[in-house]
């Protein structure tokens, strides 16, 4: 949820930067939005890895 808030804030900064011609603000917005996307992807990968590890552990327990 915090990542989506950061993404929205980044997109707003980017839009304001474009409208006002402030390239620095536009760039900061792009960076903030991109960082949010990256954090979300890393979180998804972590969740997937944890799920696979749990599946492996559960299978080993079932085979005993």
Secondary structure, DSSP 8 states (H G I E B T S, - for coil): -HHHHHHHHHHHHHHHHHHHT-HHHHHHHHHHHHHHHHHHHHHHHHHHHHHHHHHHHHHHHHT-
